Amino acid sequence: MDNSPARGTRDLLPATVAVRDHVLARITEVYHRYGYQRIETPAIEDINRLTGGQGGENEKLIYKILRRGLTEPPATLDEAVDLGLRFDLTVPLTRFYGNNQAVLPLPFRSFQFGPVWRAEKPQKGRYRQFNQCDIDLIGEETVLAEAELIEATTEALAAAGIPGVTVRLSDRRFLSALAEGAGIAPEAQGGFFITLDKLDKVGWDGVRKEFVSRGMAEETVEGVQQAITALQGLDQAKLADTLADAVPGLAADVIADLVATTGALAGMGELSWEFDPTLVRGMGYYTGQIFELSHPESASSVAGGGRYDKLIGRSLGRDVPACGFSIGFERIVDLLDSAPQADAVAVLHEADVPVAQVMQVARELRAAGRQVTTIKRRGKFGAQLGRVQEWGYTSFVHVKSDSIADERPLGARETS
């Protein structure tokens, strides 16, 4: 019988979990300073909510749960399904807010951490079960939300040991105006976004071929490429004028919002940012600015998010401004080799030492707030010290029936 975990999932050893705990603790500390409150939502959601057309390509990757109590075979598989495992934390959050908004502050700053599931092909940094780490700001209609989410998340990543990220920023309203200017009907813009989102994988040749296969004329594709190329690498001072010239149909308030956000980013010290006209993000629920964080050592973005002002209305019956940011937790953990070594003491006790004496030694060390573990002495002393050091302990105390050696750093040898 194969005892390996299911494909696309992993068992995590203590050293790996220690890194993850360190990362989560640092992120949590920063987000709490910004006023984000931890909530939890169920792993299982109603299938109709998960397949509401707002999850983009992820709706094809849902793990579906069969109805209980079926007495006869359904006509189709869909008729046999009523629940599914969540593929992100945003869709459950909107239901949560719709149910609980009467008792929540406004604006509401939400912090979530938990597993999500997607039935995709596993690869490095992408798993079928993985954790997401999200903050969302609900009820703030201005770009204060975007700027705060970006500042808090870049600070959280730096605290976790991932400095040097670059913010990539765009706007779904800009992309819609670009598509409309190219003559693409609103109902076909979803396909336009999906194709453009492949640019970093297939290049302009691949994107051009797919656009043509979708019915776009060669000259239209050429115009889209020229408009996008002209907008790459802009500095903040030129953003407004260049956007207005490149996309004449773009509303003035969209440009003003982008200028306000980039102005805030420019004021965040040495933070690196760029306006990226090719940034799409796959979820269908985005309505405004979208953003991602890239890192030179990661082939994929390490965090991403955007504004979704229409999604909560599906649960509440009225639209509520909302913006969120999700950290790619697995990816940033993969960028770290190890967590800072904790102060951990091993109490090595000989077999003839009374249990009460062993526990008293450990108790006194723990009273000082230290991490202490009791371990029976066995085998060659030097070899055991080596193993204990490999397990992450930084010092040891050797307890004998007639003596207790002073605490020593691991790597030292006992002479008594």
N, C-alpha and C positions, 0 to 999 in steps of 0.2 A: 504494500500500500504506500502511495506517495504521500509523505508527510510535509511536503513543501507548501507554503501558503498559496492561495489562489493566485493565478496569473494576474499581474498588475497590482498586487498588494504585497505588503512586506511585514515580516517580524522585525521589531526594533530592539536591539541590544541596549543594556544600561548606558553605555558610553554615548550611544546615539541619542537616547532619550535625554541624557544630561545636556547635550547641545541644544536640543529642541526646547527643553525647559528654560535654559538660559535665554534663548532668543525670545520666547514668549514672555518671560518675565521682564525683559528690557522693553519690549514693545508695549506691554501692558502698562508699565510705569509711565512711559511717555504719554500714551493715550489718556490715562487717568488725569495727568496734569492738564490736558486740554479739556477735561470735563466729559469725556465719553464714558458712558455707563454700560457695564457688561450685561447682556441679556442672553437667553438661550431659547432656541426654537427646536421643534421635533425634526428628526431625520426624515420622517415620512410625511408627505403632503398629498393632498387630493390630486389625482392625475389630471383633472381638467385645469387646475391652476398651473401645473407644471407644463402643460401643453397648450398654453394660451396664445402661442405665437410670438412671445416676447423673449424667448430664450435663444433665438438664433439656431445655429447648428447644434447646440447642446441638447435641444429637444429630441434629436435623433439618438442621443446617447443615454437616455433615461433607463435606469433599472426599474422595470415595472413589476408590480405585485398583483397576483391574481386575487380575484374576489374569493372570499370564503363562502362555503355553503352552496356552491353551484350544484344544481340537481341534474342538469343536462348540458351537453356540450354547447357552447355559444357558437353563433354563426361566424364570428370573426374573433381574432385574438383581442382586439380593442374592447369588445363587449365583455371579455373576461377580466378586464383590468379596472380597478378603481383607485389604486394608490400607486405611488412611486417614491423612490429615494431622491431627495433633493440634489440638484446638480450645481447649485450655488447657494449663497446665504441671502441674496437680495430678494428673491421671490418670496421666501418665507418671512422676511422682515416686513414686506409690505402687508402681508396678511396679519402679522403680529400688530403692526401699527393700526390697521383698520379695526382690530378687535379691542385694542387697549388705549387708543389715543385720548380718551376722556380722562385718564388718570396719569398721562405722561406730560412732562413739561414741554413748552413750545418756545423756541425750537428744541427738538429732541436729538441728543447726540448718543448714538448707539454704537456699541462695540461688541463684536461677535467673534468667537473662535470655535471651530468644530469641523467634523468630517463632512465631505460631500462625495458624491459618486458619479462617475461618467464611464460609460461602457465604450471606451476608446482603445486604440492600439497603444499598449504601454511602451514608453521609451524613457530615456534619461530625463528626469525632471517632470515627467507626466505619468501619473498613476491612475488606476481605476478608482481607488479610494485614496483621498488626500485631504489635508486640512486647509481650510481657508481662514484668513484673519482679516476681518472687515471693520471699517468704521463708516458710519453714515450720518449725515446731518439733514434732518427732516424739518421742514418749516422755514428754511432760510431761502428767500427768493433771489438774493443778490449773489454776486460772485465771491462774496466773503466765504461762502461754503467751499467753492473750488480752491481758493487760496489757502484756507485753513486746513483742508484735507491734505493738500500737497505738502504744506509745511510740517504738519504733524507726522505724516508718513515718512518723509525724508529724514526727519529728526529721529523717528523710531528706528528706522533701518540703520542709521549711523550709530545709535546707542546699542544695537544688536551686533555691531561689528561689520556693517555693510555701508561704508561711506562711498562717496564718489559716484552717486547715481546721476543720471541726466533725465530731466522731465521733458517728455514729448507731449505736445498739446495740440488739439484741433477742436472742431465743433461739428456735430451732426447737421446743424442748420447750414453751415458752410458747405458741407458735402451735398446736401439736398439742393442748395442753390446752384452748385456746380453741375449737378446732374440735370437739373431743370434747364439750365442754360445750354446744355448739350442736347436738349430735346427729348430727354428721357422722362416718360410719364411717371407720375407718383407711384403707381402700382408696380412699376418695373425697377424702382430705385433700390429695392432690397437686393436684387441680383447685381446691380451696379456696385453696391457696397461690398458684397461678397467677393466679386472679382477684384476690385481694387485692393481689398484686404490681402490678396495673395501676392502683391507686388514684391515683398521682400523675399518670397520663396521662388517665384518664377520669372521675375524681372519684367521689364516693359514688353519684351517680345511675347512672353506668355500671356500677360494681361491683354495685350492688343489682340491676340488671336481669340481669346475668350470673349472680349467685347464684340468682335466681329461675328463670332458664332451666335451671340445673343441678338444680332440684328443691327448693331451700330455701324454706321458708315465709316470708312477709313478716315475721311477728313474730320469726322466728329471725334474719333479716337485721338487723332493727332492734335486737335484743339484741346482736348482734356489733358493730354500729356504736357502740352506746352504751358497750360495754365498752372498745373501742379508743379512743374519744374521751376517756373518763375517764382513760386512762393516758398521754395525750399531755402533754408539758411538765412531767413530774414532776421534783422535785429528789431528790437522793440520800437525804435523810432520810425521805422519804415513800414511797420505791419499794417497800419490802418490804410494808408494811401495805396499800397500794393494790393491789398485785398479788394478794395473798392474798384481798382482798375481791372484786376484779373477776373473778378466775378461781379459784373455790374448789377445783377439781381440780388445781391446779398444785402439784407436789411441793415440799416445803420446801427440798430441796437445790438446786433450780433457782433459787429466790428467793435463797438464800444465795450462790450463785455470782454472780448478777447484782449483788447488793449488794457482794460482794468486788471485782468488776471495776470497778464505778462508784466504789467507794471509792479504788481505785488511780488511776483517771482523775482524781478530784478532787485527788489529791496531785501531779499533773503540772503544777504551775505554772498558767499561764493557758490551758491546754488547754480548749477548748469541747466539751461533749458533751451528748447527750440520749438518753433511752430512747425508741426509736421503735417502737411496737407494730405499725406497718404495714410494717416492714422484713421482707422475705421472702428475697431473693436466689434466683436461678433454679436453681442447681445442686441436684440431688436428693441429693447425698451429705452434706449438712450434718446434724449430729446434736445440736448444742448452740448455744452463742452464735454470733451472726453480727453483722457490723459493716461499716459503710461510712464513707468520709470524703467529705464534701461541701465545695465551695468556692464562695463567692458569685459567682465569674465563670464557673463551669461549670454547664451545665444538667443534666449527669449526674454521678454520683459519680466521684471521681478515684482511689479505691482501695476494695477490698472484700475480705472473707474471712470465715472462721469455722472452727468446729471440725468435724472429720469423723473420728470415732473408729472408724467401721466400714469405711472404704474400704480401708485397707491390708490388712485381713483377707482381702479377696478375692484378694490375691496371696500372702500369707504363710500363710494358714490359721488365723490367730489375730488377734484385734483388737489394735490398738496405738493409744493416744491420739495424736491429731495435730490441729494447728491451723495455718492458713495465712493469708497476707495477700497480695493481688495489687494492684500499682500499675497504674493505667490509663496506661501510659507515653505513648501518643499524646496523650491528653487533657492531661496536665500539660505536655508539650512545646508544645502549642498555646497554653497559657496564657502562655508566655514569648516575648517578642519577639526576644531575642537572648541569646547567651552572653556572659559578660564577655570583653572583648577581650584576646587573648593577646599577649604580647611577641613579635612576629614581625618579622624584619629581611629586607628585600629587597636583595640585592646586584645593583645595576644595572651591567652591564659593557658597554663599547663593543665593537664587533665585532672590533677589532684587538688586543684584550687576549689574551695567551696563556692557554690553558685552565688550565695549571698555576698561573698567578697568580690567576685567578678562584677556583679551588678552594682555594688557600692562604688567601685572605681569608675565604672562607666557613668553612673549617676552624677558623680562629682564633676566629671568633665562636661556632661551635658548641661549642668547647671550654669555653666559659663556660655551657653548658647552655641556649643560646638556640635558638629556631626560626629557621632561616635558609634562604632560597631564592635561587638564582641566576637572574636574568632578563636577557635580552639587551636593551640599549638600542635603542629604535626609535621613530620618529616624533617629534612634538613633546614636549620634555622635561616641561613642565608637565602636558600631557594624560596622559602615561604615569604620572606621579606620582599623578594623580587616579584612574586605573584601579587602580593598585597599592593605593592606600588603600581603594578600594571592595572589593578582594579580601581585606581583613582585615589588611594589614600595618600596623605602627605606626611603623616607621622605615626608613631606607634608607641604603646606602653606594654612592656613585658611583665606579666603578673605571675609570680611563683607562689607556692604555698607559704614560703618564709620571707618573701621580699617582693617589693614592687619597684621596678627600675624607673628612672626618670623618663619622661617623654622625650623621644628623639625623632629627628626628621628621618624619613625613609631614605635609605641609601647608607645610613650609618650602621656600623656593626656593634653588637653588644659585646662588652668585654668582661662583664661580671658573671 
